[in-house]
Amino acid sequence: MQRSFLEKLLKLGRVPSGLLFYGPSGSGKTKTAIDFAKALLCLNKTPWGCGSCSSCKYIEDFEKGFWEGETDNFKVYEESEGKKTFLYLMGEHPDFVFVPPHGNYIKIDQIRGIKDFVSIKPALSKRKVIIIDDAHTMTNQAANALLKVLEEPPPDTTFILTTSRKSAILPTILSRTFAVEFKGFSPEEVKKITGVDEVVAKLSGGSITKALLLKDNKHLIDKAKDFLKGEPLKVYRIAEEFDEWDTPIQTLFLDILESFLMEKVLTERREDIIAVLDRIRILKDGLPRGLNGSLWLVEISAEVGGLA
């Protein structure tokens, strides 16, 4: 549905200067953003790209390396006074850049780098495309700097922002972008695409990314069940392990807890659990800022009181 709508905008020549693709993680936002960039930059003006012109080939080379995690050759840095600052990813295409978070955030230096890129005339295609991935991770300074660019967008440049947290985007940025919702995949579609079992497909929440991560970390499901039983010794052991996990695994574990607790809210009408869900969300948001995960988990367990 999203692709057909975007194709219609392209054919009508009414592509907004700013687009916001929002929806659950793994719902196809980033993939569609790159594909749409290829379409916008195609020298033969073919919907979703012809695949044969130099522009399309450059984007396809970038996409292949990006999805395979081989991005070192695409990293662009700015050097000043002996300091090296990461700006964005850029392949051979001179009119396309991809801005991911650096660490946990998109920083103002990255947006400043974009502003420099925006001021340059297209070199190969008729326009330029800038993808800002996980736009909700922009710092306040970065978001305000981007807003200034979006207020007076160049006629030859398209911005595509992606986010799994639309509510975290500045209202002023929302007002200057055209929002396209991605609702994620059904459990049946997740199973078909990834080959995961029914339990994992359901817990994925329609996210292909989460399904694949959970497929490789299925032990977290049992740990989540043990945690919810509220046995003090198991809770403390899991809390200690939690601090040793990488942030994506910590987030995945908390997502599983949320799913189990949300199911109880829906099936048992346990409204008292909503406060626990709020605590879990606060912990997830605070992980990049260094919240004490093990301490929070112990406190959350005490509030849960053995609901499994």
RODO-2510 file (C-alpha; in nm, 4 decimals, decimal comma):
residues 308
     n   res          X          Y          Z
     1     m     0,0000     0,0000     0,0000
     2     q     0,2763     0,2472     0,0939
     3     r     0,4752     0,1654    -0,2195
     4     s     0,1778     0,2158    -0,4523
     5     f     0,1005     0,5490    -0,2853
     6     l     0,4612     0,6665    -0,3173
     7     e     0,4715     0,5535    -0,6794
     8     k     0,1614     0,7612    -0,7485
     9     l     0,3265     1,0692    -0,5963
    10     l     0,6283     1,0060    -0,8164
    11     k     0,4256     0,9708    -1,1355
    12     l     0,2262     1,2847    -1,0579
    13     g     0,5449     1,4775    -0,9853
    14     r     0,4154     1,5729    -0,6414
    15     v     0,6803     1,4289    -0,4122
    16     p     0,7040     1,6504    -0,0991
    17     s     1,0409     1,7960    -0,0062
    18     g     1,0133     1,6197     0,3296
    19     l     0,8732     1,2724     0,4015
    20     l     0,8410     1,0930     0,7350
    21     f     0,8149     0,7129     0,7273
    22     y     0,6944     0,5964     1,0697
    23     g     0,5966     0,2629     1,2191
    24     p     0,7329    -0,0282     1,4236
    25     s     1,0971    -0,1255     1,3959
    26     g     1,1416    -0,3749     1,1149
    27     s     0,8242    -0,2720     0,9290
    28     g     1,0069    -0,1894     0,6057
    29     k     1,0578     0,1869     0,6509
    30     t     1,4309     0,1992     0,5817
    31     k     1,4118    -0,0491     0,2947
    32     t     1,1349     0,1545     0,1303
    33     a     1,3254     0,4799     0,1915
    34     i     1,6307     0,3490     0,0049
    35     d     1,4161     0,2059    -0,2740
    36     f     1,2298     0,5358    -0,3097
    37     a     1,5603     0,7249    -0,3161
    38     k     1,6641     0,5017    -0,6067
    39     a     1,3384     0,5884    -0,7854
    40     l     1,3823     0,9621    -0,7274
    41     l     1,7401     0,9560    -0,8555
    42     c     1,6913     0,7172    -1,1502
    43     l     1,8260     0,8723    -1,4699
    44     n     1,5562     0,6976    -1,6736
    45     k     1,2808     0,8172    -1,4379
    46     t     1,1546     0,4608    -1,3895
    47     p     0,9256     0,3943    -1,0891
    48     w     1,1436     0,2273    -0,8227
    49     g     1,4433     0,2615    -1,0525
    50     c     1,5409     0,1000    -1,3806
    51     g     1,8274    -0,0941    -1,2252
    52     s     2,0506    -0,0326    -1,5264
    53     c     2,1505     0,3349    -1,5200
    54     s     2,4608     0,4449    -1,3276
    55     s     2,2461     0,6113    -1,0603
    56     c     2,0507     0,2942    -0,9847
    57     k     2,3664     0,0832    -0,9798
    58     y     2,5319     0,3177    -0,7304
    59     i     2,2293     0,2989    -0,4979
    60     e     2,2099    -0,0801    -0,5334
    61     d     2,5791    -0,1111    -0,4424
    62     f     2,5175     0,1044    -0,1367
    63     e     2,2098    -0,0952    -0,0361
    64     k     2,3906    -0,4281    -0,0684
    65     g     2,6740    -0,3114     0,1550
    66     f     2,4345    -0,1495     0,4008
    67     w     2,2210    -0,4594     0,4584
    68     e     2,5285    -0,6792     0,4830
    69     g     2,6730    -0,4477     0,7480
    70     e     2,9723    -0,3533     0,5357
    71     t     2,9549     0,0235     0,5727
    72     d     3,3162     0,1218     0,6472
    73     n     3,3725     0,2268     0,2864
    74     f     3,0633     0,4479     0,3002
    75     k     3,1538     0,6453     0,6135
    76     v     3,2207     1,0148     0,5610
    77     y     3,4114     1,2095     0,8249
    78     e     3,4943     1,5730     0,8792
    79     e     3,8366     1,6586     1,0145
    80     s     3,8991     1,9797     1,2048
    81     e     4,1926     2,0657     1,4305
    82     g     4,2959     1,7014     1,4398
    83     k     3,9480     1,5873     1,5421
    84     k     3,7631     1,3353     1,3263
    85     t     3,3827     1,3624     1,3321
    86     f     3,1471     1,1118     1,1670
    87     l     2,8869     1,2748     0,9423
    88     y     2,6973     1,0190     0,7332
    89     l     2,7144     0,7250     0,4931
    90     m     2,7685     0,7915     0,1234
    91     g     2,8450     0,5539    -0,1604
    92     e     2,9540     0,6357    -0,5134
    93     h     2,6364     0,8315    -0,5829
    94     p     2,7216     1,2028    -0,5443
    95     d     2,3586     1,3025    -0,4787
    96     f     2,2659     1,0596    -0,2020
    97     v     2,3534     1,0467     0,1682
    98     f     2,2275     0,8265     0,4517
    99     v     2,2400     0,9604     0,8068
   100     p     2,2270     0,6942     1,0832
   101     p     2,2686     0,7549     1,4559
   102     h     2,6312     0,7787     1,5647
   103     g     2,6319     0,5710     1,8805
   104     n     2,2892     0,6308     2,0272
   105     y     2,2184     0,9702     1,8753
   106     i     2,2172     1,1765     1,5581
   107     k     2,4277     1,4775     1,6508
   108     i     2,4360     1,8379     1,5416
   109     d     2,7650     1,7915     1,3535
   110     q     2,5888     1,5401     1,1297
   111     i     2,3097     1,7853     1,0504
   112     r     2,5656     2,0573     0,9811
   113     g     2,7280     1,8181     0,7356
   114     i     2,3908     1,7718     0,5672
   115     k     2,3482     2,1484     0,5333
   116     d     2,6760     2,1630     0,3437
   117     f     2,5600     1,8783     0,1179
   118     v     2,2258     2,0504     0,0547
   119     s     2,3982     2,3652    -0,0726
   120     i     2,5683     2,1739    -0,3565
   121     k     2,3991     2,1330    -0,6951
   122     p     2,3089     1,7756    -0,8032
   123     a     2,6007     1,6208    -0,9895
   124     l     2,4514     1,3096    -1,1512
   125     s     2,0746     1,3045    -1,1059
   126     k     1,8226     1,5871    -1,1293
   127     r     1,7934     1,6052    -0,7504
   128     k     1,9484     1,4993    -0,4198
   129     v     1,8073     1,2646    -0,1542
   130     i     1,8926     1,2604     0,2156
   131     i     1,7704     0,9745     0,4373
   132     i     1,7773     1,0373     0,8128
   133     d     1,7313     0,6973     0,9767
   134     d     1,5911     0,6683     1,3304
   135     a     1,5195     1,0412     1,3268
   136     h     1,3852     1,0238     1,6835
   137     t     1,7450     0,9846     1,8042
   138     m     1,8345     1,3393     1,7008
   139     t     1,9556     1,5523     1,9879
   140     n     1,7578     1,8718     2,0498
   141     q     2,0351     2,0719     1,8871
   142     a     2,0362     1,8449     1,5830
   143     a     1,6569     1,8544     1,5482
   144     n     1,6497     2,2340     1,5650
   145     a     1,9294     2,2576     1,3094
   146     l     1,7378     2,0269     1,0736
   147     l     1,4225     2,2326     1,1243
   148     k     1,5976     2,5386     0,9823
   149     v     1,6759     2,3437     0,6650
   150     l     1,3221     2,2076     0,6354
   151     e     1,1722     2,5548     0,6764
   152     e     1,3289     2,6609     0,3449
   153     p     1,3890     2,3326     0,1595
   154     p     1,5897     2,3494    -0,1641
   155     p     1,3679     2,2662    -0,4645
   156     d     1,6102     1,9969    -0,5823
   157     t     1,6380     1,8060    -0,2505
   158     t     1,4160     1,5450    -0,0847
   159     f     1,4470     1,4526     0,2823
   160     i     1,3200     1,1125     0,3993
   161     l     1,3068     1,0641     0,7764
   162     t     1,2338     0,7254     0,9324
   163     t     1,1248     0,6623     1,2901
   164     s     0,9693     0,4016     1,5158
   165     r     0,8740     0,6780     1,7612
   166     k     0,6771     0,9461     1,5848
   167     s     0,5831     1,1005     1,9204
   168     a     0,9512     1,1802     1,9827
   169     i     0,9803     1,3950     1,6682
   170     l     0,9507     1,7711     1,7156
   171     p     0,5980     1,8903     1,6251
   172     t     0,7542     2,1598     1,4071
   173     i     0,9371     1,8922     1,2062
   174     l     0,6183     1,6853     1,1806
   175     s     0,4392     1,9884     1,0383
   176     r     0,6997     2,0217     0,7638
   177     t     0,7059     1,6578     0,6531
   178     f     0,4462     1,4365     0,4866
   179     a     0,3864     1,1329     0,7087
   180     v     0,3531     0,7813     0,5656
   181     e     0,2605     0,5065     0,8136
   182     f     0,4113     0,1569     0,8056
   183     k     0,2030    -0,0801     1,0152
   184     g     0,4342    -0,3798     1,0130
   185     f     0,3720    -0,7361     0,9022
   186     s     0,1156    -0,9880     1,0225
   187     p     0,2459    -1,2870     1,2250
   188     e     0,1810    -1,5061     0,9198
   189     e     0,3888    -1,2753     0,6988
   190     v     0,6688    -1,2666     0,9569
   191     k     0,6752    -1,6486     0,9665
   192     k     0,6854    -1,6684     0,5880
   193     i     0,9618    -1,4097     0,5475
   194     t     1,1864    -1,5192     0,8351
   195     g     1,1025    -1,8845     0,8967
   196     v     1,0491    -1,8255     1,2697
   197     d     0,7960    -2,0205     1,4749
   198     e     0,4558    -1,8920     1,5815
   199     v     0,5683    -1,7755     1,9270
   200     v     0,8515    -1,5635     1,7874
   201     a     0,6296    -1,4291     1,5076
   202     k     0,3728    -1,3134     1,7616
   203     l     0,6320    -1,1537     1,9897
   204     s     0,7934    -0,9731     1,6958
   205     g     0,5049    -0,7260     1,6834
   206     g     0,5161    -0,7278     1,3045
   207     s     0,8875    -0,6428     1,2941
   208     i     1,1137    -0,8477     1,0682
   209     t     1,4199    -0,7059     1,2439
   210     k     1,2916    -0,8057     1,5868
   211     a     1,1853    -1,1508     1,4642
   212     l     1,5351    -1,2271     1,3343
   213     l     1,6989    -1,0965     1,6515
   214     l     1,4618    -1,2983     1,8679
   215     k     1,5206    -1,6076     1,6544
   216     d     1,8875    -1,5920     1,7567
   217     n     1,8049    -1,5154     2,1207
   218     k     1,5063    -1,7376     2,2010
   219     h     1,6457    -1,8043     2,5479
   220     l     1,5226    -1,4547     2,6404
   221     i     1,1635    -1,5796     2,6224
   222     d     1,2241    -1,8307     2,9019
   223     k     1,4161    -1,5705     3,1011
   224     a     1,1244    -1,3299     3,0701
   225     k     0,8839    -1,5977     3,1941
   226     d     1,1141    -1,6759     3,4882
   227     f     1,1427    -1,3057     3,5685
   228     l     0,7658    -1,2627     3,5781
   229     k     0,7305    -1,5522     3,8235
   230     g     0,8952    -1,3228     4,0736
   231     e     1,1230    -1,5771     4,2435
   232     p     1,3832    -1,3513     4,4109
   233     l     1,6914    -1,5618     4,3310
   234     k     1,6039    -1,5920     3,9606
   235     v     1,5142    -1,2243     3,9418
   236     y     1,8503    -1,1194     4,0850
   237     r     2,0404    -1,3520     3,8514
   238     i     1,8559    -1,2199     3,5479
   239     a     1,9099    -0,8620     3,6653
   240     e     2,2847    -0,9248     3,6942
   241     e     2,2943    -1,0789     3,3465
   242     f     2,0952    -0,7850     3,2086
   243     d     2,3792    -0,5414     3,2806
   244     e     2,6172    -0,7581     3,0767
   245     w     2,3995    -0,7628     2,7632
   246     d     2,4342    -0,5220     2,4726
   247     t     2,1653    -0,2545     2,4468
   248     p     1,9754    -0,4267     2,1595
   249     i     1,9472    -0,7460     2,3670
   250     q     1,8417    -0,5508     2,6749
   251     t     1,5738    -0,3759     2,4699
   252     l     1,4581    -0,7056     2,3217
   253     f     1,4205    -0,8577     2,6695
   254     l     1,2151    -0,5587     2,7835
   255     d     1,0023    -0,5831     2,4678
   256     i     0,9223    -0,9458     2,5564
   257     l     0,8256    -0,8451     2,9106
   258     e     0,5995    -0,5764     2,7655
   259     s     0,4309    -0,8256     2,5328
   260     f     0,3588    -1,0731     2,8136
   261     l     0,2274    -0,8012     3,0443
   262     m     0,0202    -0,6353     2,7723
   263     e    -0,1461    -0,9690     2,7040
   264     k    -0,2500    -0,9832     3,0686
   265     v    -0,3908    -0,6322     3,0483
   266     l    -0,6024    -0,7317     2,7489
   267     t    -0,7142    -1,0777     2,8620
   268     e    -0,7469    -1,0233     3,2373
   269     r    -0,8230    -0,6502     3,2358
   270     r    -0,5387    -0,5948     3,4816
   271     e    -0,5212    -0,2163     3,4676
   272     d    -0,2806    -0,2161     3,7616
   273     i    -0,0177    -0,3531     3,5244
   274     i    -0,0204    -0,0333     3,3181
   275     a     0,2009     0,1397     3,5756
   276     v     0,4541    -0,1444     3,5398
   277     l     0,4491    -0,1046     3,1618
   278     d     0,5260     0,2649     3,2067
   279     r     0,8271     0,1739     3,4218
   280     i     0,9550    -0,0643     3,1557
   281     r     0,9230     0,2035     2,8869
   282     i     1,1101     0,4535     3,1037
   283     l     1,3888     0,1979     3,1497
   284     k     1,4087     0,1366     2,7741
   285     d     1,4332     0,5079     2,7041
   286     g     1,6928     0,5505     2,9762
   287     l     1,9294     0,2697     2,8755
   288     p     2,1322     0,4918     2,6377
   289     r     2,1648     0,7455     2,9195
   290     g     2,3104     0,4892     3,1586
   291     l     2,0170     0,4011     3,3841
   292     n     2,1004     0,1211     3,6291
   293     g     1,9195    -0,1624     3,4527
   294     s     1,9635    -0,4280     3,7208
   295     l     1,8297    -0,1994     3,9953
   296     w     1,5289    -0,1012     3,7844
   297     l     1,4530    -0,4646     3,7009
   298     v     1,4516    -0,5640     4,0681
   299     e     1,2141    -0,2761     4,1450
   300     i     0,9931    -0,3672     3,8476
   301     s     0,9803    -0,7289     3,9646
   302     a     0,8607    -0,6157     4,3068
   303     e     0,5809    -0,4181     4,1407
   304     v     0,4847    -0,7108     3,9160
   305     g     0,4474    -0,9356     4,2186
   306     g     0,4613    -1,2664     4,0275
   307     l     0,2054    -1,2313     3,7534
   308     a     0,3148    -1,5215     3,5315
***
